[in-house]
Amino acid sequence: MTTSPTGTVHRDLAVWQQAAAAEEAFRHLQVTYQQAAAPALADLARGMPQATTISRFEQDLRTVIPDHADRVLADPACPP
């Protein structure tokens, strides 16, 4: 099967557009993470997370990995 020069150009353009969209999505996720993580990281820097941070962590953990949440929360390495 042969590809015409136009087909190659269109394929290259599509790949470039995909890469640009992925880069933009990454930047948005990075900014969102930095905004969301700031309060939790500040709590950790103070040495003890606030009760709301601990509660939110536990809720998120139970939502994301309900079958393993109790084991993770019982682990001595897990924050209080």
Buried (B, 14 or more C-beta within 10 A) or exposed (E): EEEEEEEEEEEEEEEEEEEEEEEEEEEEEEEEEEEEEEBBEEBEEEEEBEEEBBEBBBEEBBEEEEEEBEEEBEEEEEBE
